[in-house]
Amino acid sequence: MAETTGVLTPEFHQRDGATRFDEMIERRTLRVGIVGLGYTGLPLGLGFATAGFPVRGLDTDTHRVGQVIRGESYLPDVSDAELAAAADRLSATTEPGELAGSDALIVCVPTPVTGDQQANLDYVESAMDSVAPLLRRGMLIVLQSTVPAGTTAAAAAKLARATGLEPGTDFHVAMAPERVDPANTNGWNLANTPKVVGGLTKECTRRAAALFGQVCETVVPVSQLEVAELSKVFENTFRLVNISLTLELSDLCRQLDIPVREVIDAASTKPYGFLAHYPGPGVGGECIPVDPLFLREAAAAAGTETKLVDAAYERIERRPRQVVDRLAELFAERGSSLHGAHVLIVGVSYKSGVADLRNAPALEIIRGLRAAGARVSYHDPLVPSLALDGEPVKAVGWSAVELAQQDAAVLVTPVPGLERDLLWRIPPLVLDTHNTLSPASAVAVL
């Protein structure tokens, strides 16, 4: 090798660092730090550990960290056996300093909204504050949290001010938005779901793509950070708009006495240009009810409007209230009212197969029923206890004895195994918000 003399240019350091980075990936010596061990962080950390990389996760929840250390999963898509198999490569801590020495830090924290429906970036900013003291030359910082366009670049600039290091030269920054569907029943997971990656520079993109290529079969590089950020926001805004359209169709079909599910299934036979969405009591989780607000926020900042998104969001937002009104209407048709009625809510998590209550439509439905004077209980095997606005909601089992005590049962979130259960025939009134229960005289649709 020719001897190099004089001052080494940043370009030389960058090429040299790229070689080391690639070698560490190839040798599985690259140390990965995961900031946030929730629905996206733990599966990602497990993925890298399973691929042979040393991984340390950081979380503020001491109980969650303890579970990882003990090999106890708290997520439906991660098993105890998988954690045990990766125990020699996957560790967890509540101390940010223990991530020192990481070669790549991936931030996987929540991004909820504020009371005025603006992006709440407190968790992202706190995570970046934790990262700043650990930052060193050659490190790769990846934001995986869903954020408004421009957030990653702003975070990189803040890190630069705090450390004096130059993003894109001294350290590398990328955005790789999460695509996690908890309890997915169609076989999609971390490995086979394409991963979008956008970097501050081409080298940032290349490094992030090389890293995620170790755990994702398909990596999709894009030209800039903002493309990656906005793509995730648009994905869920697309779903919001189409779900809202489906709710409109559902209401129309009920008025016309046409089975909405059959209409959608018939439309689904078209092999191109159509993607089925189905009616329900609303939407929950930290994606569909939240991400479109980031798009709306970006539009407002740019001086434009998102009238279609606004209308879709408003339509989705009022759906839980519509469930309460529909049930009141059904009681009125029978000469009674919700006041004093015993109502069983079946399924309270935001999605079937998970225990996650974030933005779950069931919570607003319960509030509305209580406000109408109903006596509300619920059944959900994955949610053993529930308190709402400081007041507990009674949990009951799925049995003939319990159902016989109800004046009505409302299917809010499908509980696996109950779709065809004959016990649905026991309550005098059943409201099916998904139009999925077996037809029976006592079953009404939303």
N, C-alpha and C positions, 0 to 999 in steps of 0.2 A: 504494500500500500504506500502511495506517495505520502511524504511527510507534509503536514499542513502547518504553516507558520502564520504569524500575524494574528490580528483580531478575527475571531470567528463571527461571521454574519448571522443574523437571526434566521436567514434561510437555511444556513448550514445546520444550525441547532435544530430547526424544524425537521429537516430531512433525517438527521441523526436520531432525533426523538421518535420519528415515525418508524424507523427501523426497529428501535427498541420496543415500541408499542406493539408492533406486529409480532415480534419474537415472543413477547410475553403472552400474547394471545395464543400463539402456536404451542408454546410450552405449558400453557395453563398456569402461569405464575402471576398473571395480572390480577391484582387484588381489587375486588369489587365491593363498594360500599353502597348500601341501600338506605335511603333516608325515608322512613315511613314503611311500616310492615302491615298495611291493611290489605284490602281486596286486590290491589295491584302490586304492592311491594313484596309481599311474602311469596306469591307465585313466581315473580321475577327473580327474587333472590334464590329460591329453590331451583329455578331453571338453570341459573349460572352455576350453582353448587353441583347440581346433577351433571352438568357439562364438564365438571372438573376444576372450576375456579374457586379460589378461597373467597368466601363472602362473609361480610359482617353487616348485620342490619341494625339500624338505629330507630328507636321508637320511644315516645314519652310515656307510653302505657307500660308500667312495670309488670302488670299481670300478663299482658301479651308477650312481653320479652321473656318472662319466665316460662310461658307455654312453649315458645320456640326452643328455648334451651332444654326443656324436658322432652321435646319431640311430640308435643300435643297440638294438634291442629285446631284452629278456630274458624276455618273456612271450609265451605262445601267442596271446593275444587282441590284441596290439599289434604292428603291423608297422613295419619300418624306414621304409617310405614314409609312414606316418601321422605318425611322429615328425619326419621331414624336412619334411613339409608344415606342421607347427606349430612349427618351429624358431625362428621369429621371435617367438613368444609363449610358448614353454615353455622354461624353464631349470631348472637344478638346482644344488644346493650342499650342502656338508657343514657350513656355518657358519650357525647359527641367526640370527645378527644380520642376515644378508642377506634375511631375511623381514620385516625392519622396514619399516613403511609399508604392509603388507598390510591390506586392508580386511576380508578374511575369511580365517580360518585353519581348515583342516579336518584333523583328526588321524586318521590311518589307520595305526595301528601294531598289531602282533600282541598278542593276549591269551591266552597259553598257560596251563597250570595248573602248580601246584607239585607236589612229590613226594607231598604228602598230598591231592592232588586239590582244591585250592582255587584260586580265580582268582589268577593272577599278574598284577598290575597294574603291574609295574615299568616296562614300556615306556610305558604311559599316563602314569604319574606323571612319568617322565623327559621325555616330550613336553610335558606341561603346565609342567614346570619351564623348558623351553626357550621356551615361549610367554610365560610371565609377564613377562620383561623387554620384550617386544614389545607388550604390551597397552596399548591407548589407548582413549580414549572413542570410542564408535560402532562399535568392532570387533565382528565376529561370530565366535564360536568354536564350531565344530561338531565333536563327537566322532562318528566313524564306526565305530570299533572295537567289536566285540561285547564287552559288559561286563555284569556283574550289575546288577540294578536298584538305583538310588541312586548309581551311580558318577559320572555326569555332574554331578549336583547337588553331590556332594562335591568334585569337581574345580573347579567354579565357586566354591565357598566358599573353597577353597584359593587360587585366583587372587585372590579378593577380599582375603584376609588378606595376600597378598604385595604387593598393589598399592594397597590402599586404595580401589579402585574398586568400585562396587556392581553386582553381576550383575543383569541385567534392566533396569537403568536406564542405567548408564554404559557397559556393554558387554553384548552379547547372547550367549546360550548356547543351543545346541540339540543334540539327538541325532538322527542320521540313519543308522541301522545299514546297513552294507554288505550288498549282495545280489549277490555276484559268484560266478559258476560258471565257473571256468577251462575253456577249451576246450569250451564248450557247443556242442553240435551241433544244437540245436533253434532257433537263431536268437535266443536271449535275450541281451541285452547291456545296457550302461549306459543307453542311450537308451530302450528299450522295457520295461525292468523297473520296475514301480512303486516309488517311493521313499517310505518312511515317514519322517515328520519330526515330532519333538516338541520344543517349546521350554520354557524356564524360565518364560516369560510368553507371552501371546498375540502380542505384538509380536516376540518371539524366534522363535516358530513362523512367523509371517508372513514375516519376513526370510529365514529359512532356506528356506522353501518357495519364495519368489521366486527365490532363488539357484539351488536345485536344479532349478527349473522351466526353467532355461536349457539343461540337459543331459539332463533326464529328461522323457519325454512325460507321465507321470502322477506327481503328487506327492500323497501321502496324509497330510494333517495329522492329528495326534492330540492329545489334550487335555493331555498332560504328558510330561515326559522319561521317566518310568518306564514308560509305556505303550510308547514306542518301544524302550526297552532290552529289556523283557521280551518284546515281540513277536518280536524276532530270536532270542532264546534259545528261545522256544516253537516257532518254525518248525523249528529243527534238532532239538529234542527230539521233535517230531512224527515226524520222519524216523527218528530213532533207534528209537523204539518200533515203528514199522511195519517197519523193516528187521529188528529182532529177531523180530517176529512171523513175517516171511517166512522167517527162518532156522529157526524151529520147524517151519514148514510144509515146508521143504525136507528136514529130517531125517525127518519123518513120511513124506513122499512116497518117499524112498529106501527106507524100511522096507516100504512098501506096493507098491513097484515101480510108482509112478505118476509120469509126467513133470511135475515141478513147474512148469516154464515154461508148459506147456500149461494147467495149472490156473490159473495167474495170468492168462494171456492170455484164457482163457475168462471169468474173473471180470471182466476189463477191458472186456468187451463191455457191461456194465451202464453206461448213460449217466449215472448219478448215484450219489453216495454211495460211490464206490470210487476209490482212487488206487493204481495198481500200484507195487509195490516188488519188487525181484528179489534172489535170494540171491547171496552172494559170500563171499570169504574174511575179511570184516570190513569196517571202515570206517576211513578215514584223513582227512588234512587237518587244518585248524584249526577246523572247524565242528562236525560231527556228533560226533566223539569228545570234544569239549571243552565246547561250549555247554550240554549238559544238566547238566553239573556245576555250572554257575552257577545253574541252576534249583534243583538239590538244595541248594546252599549257601544260597540265599535262603530255602528252606523250613526248613532247620535254624535259621537266624537267627530265623525267625518262630515257631519252636517247633512245627512240623508236619513231616510226612513225605511222601516221594514214592515210595511202595513200587513202583508200576508202573515209574517211571523207573529206580529202583535195579535192578529185575529185568531190564529191557531193557538197561541198561548192562552188567550182569554177563554177560548172554548174548552181547552183542557182543564184550566184552573177551576171552572165552575162545574165540572163533571161530578165530583163528590156530592155537591149540593143537590145535583139532579137525582142522585141515588136516593137521598133522603126524601126529596119531593115525590119521587115515584112511589116509594114505599108508603108515604102518607096518602097518596092517591089511591093505592090499592086497599089500604085500611078503610078509607072513606067509602069505597065501593061496597065494602062489607058492613057498612053502618057503624064503624068504630073509628078510633084514632090512635095515633102513636103514643099519646099521653098514657102512661101507666102500662104500656104494652111491653112484653118480654121479647126482646129482639136479639137473636144470635148472629154475630158476625163470623163468617167462616173464612179464615185466612186474613191475617193483619199485616204481614210483611209486604214489602212493595212488589215482590216477585215470588212466584212459586219455587219452592225448593231452597230458599234462603231465609235467614233470620233477620235480615236487614230491614229496619223500620224507617230509614231516611226518606222523608217526603212521601211516605206510604199513604195512598188515598184512604185507606181504612181509618186513619187517625182523624181526618176531617169528617168522614162519615159518622164516626162515633161521636164526635163533638156535635154534629148536627142533630143526631138522634137524641143525645142527652138534652140538648137545648129544647127539643120538642117534648121532653118529658118521658122518653122511653127508658126502660130498664135494660141496659146493654150488657151482654156477656160476649165472649168470643171463644173460638176454637182454632188453635194453630199449634201443632206439635213442636214447631221450631221456636216458638215464642212462649216459654212457660209462664212468664209474668209480664204484666203491662200496666203502667201507670200513665195517665194522661192528664195534664194540667194539675198535677198533684193529687189526683184521685185515682185509685186503682180500678182497673176493669177486670171483672171476674172471668177467670179462665175455666172452661168446662171441657169435659171429655166428649168424645163422639160416641154417643150411646142412645138407645131407644128411650131410656129413662130421662136423660137430659133434654133430648129433642121434644119429648112430649110436654115439657114444661114451657116451651117457647110458643109465642103467638106468631112469630115469623123468623125465618132464617134467610140471611143474605149472603150469597156467594160473592165475596169481594176478591180474594186471591185463591186460585185453585190450590187445593191441598192434594198432593199426589195420592192416588188410590181412591179418592172419594167421588170422582166424576160419575161413576155408575152405581154408587152405593144406594141400596133400596131404602135406607133410613131417611133419605131426602123426602120420602112420601109422608113422614110423620107430622111435621109442622103443618098447620092449616094454610100457611102462606109461605112460599119460597120465591125470592127475587134473585134471578140469575143475571148478574151484570156482564157475563161473558157469552151468554147464549150457547152454552155448551152442555148443560145437564140434559139427561134423557127427558123427552117430552112427557109431561104429566099434567093433569088438570090443575094441580095446585102450583105449578111453576109459572111465574110471570117473568118477562124479560124487561130489561131496562129500556 
